[in-house]
Amino acid sequence: MVHHTDCGMETFTNEIMRGLLRQSLDTAEIGPGGWKDVGQGPGSTEGDFIDWLTIADQAESVTADVKRIRAHKLVPKGVLIYGYIYDVKSGRLIEVPAATAAGRA
């Protein structure tokens, strides 16, 4: 399992996305103050029913994904699962020890 730094999913929460979509379905903009709706509307409440899978903490997110894969009944117990974060600036893979440990359990 590999996530990456500077991921757009780290820039908003479910609540922010849902609020933007309630106002307008046009593309929003992000600036120093965060996300801003610039559309003319109408919006929709349908986004309220979606888990946007946002990421508050990369290491926790990688670990949760590894745990989900590890628990899947189609993944044999003997298959090792590792967790990493790809640093887009350096090109390096950074191991997430908790994720790798979860992948071996």
C-alpha positions in Angstrom: 0.0 0.0 0.0 1.5 3.3 -1.0 0.1 6.8 -0.4 1.9 10.0 -1.4 2.8 13.4 0.1 1.2 16.6 -1.1 -2.1 14.6 -1.7 -5.1 16.7 -2.6 -7.2 14.5 -0.3 -5.4 16.2 2.7 -6.7 19.7 1.7 -10.3 19.2 2.7 -12.6 17.3 5.0 -15.9 15.6 4.3 -17.7 18.6 5.8 -15.8 21.1 3.5 -16.6 19.1 0.3 -20.2 18.6 1.3 -20.6 22.4 2.0 -19.0 23.3 -1.4 -21.3 20.9 -3.2 -24.4 22.3 -1.4 -23.5 25.7 -2.8 -22.5 24.9 -6.3 -21.5 22.1 -8.6 -18.9 24.3 -10.3 -15.2 23.8 -9.6 -14.1 25.4 -6.3 -10.8 27.2 -5.7 -8.2 26.8 -3.0 -6.2 29.7 -1.6 -4.4 30.8 1.5 -7.7 30.7 3.5 -8.7 27.3 2.2 -11.4 26.2 -0.2 -13.8 28.7 -1.6 -16.9 28.2 -3.7 -16.8 30.4 -6.8 -19.7 28.9 -8.7 -23.1 30.4 -9.3 -25.1 27.3 -8.1 -27.3 25.5 -7.9 -25.7 23.0 -5.6 -26.8 19.6 -4.4 -27.1 17.8 -1.1 -26.2 14.5 -2.7 -22.6 14.9 -1.6 -23.8 14.6 2.0 -24.1 10.8 1.5 -20.6 10.3 0.2 -17.5 9.4 2.3 -14.9 11.4 0.4 -12.1 9.3 1.9 -10.2 12.4 3.0 -6.8 12.1 4.7 -6.1 13.9 8.0 -2.9 11.9 8.7 -1.0 10.0 6.0 0.6 7.4 8.3 -2.8 6.6 10.0 -4.5 6.4 6.6 -1.8 4.0 5.2 -2.1 1.8 8.3 -5.9 1.7 8.1 -5.7 0.7 4.4 -3.2 -2.1 5.2 -5.5 -3.3 8.1 -8.5 -3.4 5.7 -6.5 -5.4 3.1 -5.1 -7.7 5.7 -8.6 -8.5 7.1 -10.0 -9.2 3.6 -10.9 -12.9 3.3 -9.5 -13.1 -0.2 -6.0 -12.2 0.9 -4.1 -15.3 2.2 -2.5 -14.9 5.6 0.9 -15.8 4.2 0.9 -12.7 1.9 2.9 -9.9 3.5 1.5 -6.4 3.2 3.7 -3.3 3.6 2.8 0.3 4.0 4.7 3.3 2.5 4.4 7.0 1.8 6.0 8.2 -1.5 7.6 11.5 -1.0 6.9 13.4 -4.2 9.7 15.9 -3.7 12.6 13.5 -2.9 11.3 10.4 -4.8 11.9 8.3 -1.7 9.6 5.7 -0.2 9.1 6.1 3.5 8.0 3.0 5.4 5.2 3.3 7.8 6.2 0.8 10.5 2.7 0.5 12.1 1.3 -0.3 8.7 3.9 -2.9 7.9 3.4 -4.5 11.4 -0.4 -4.6 10.7 0.3 -6.2 7.3 2.2 -9.1 9.0 -0.4 -9.8 11.7 
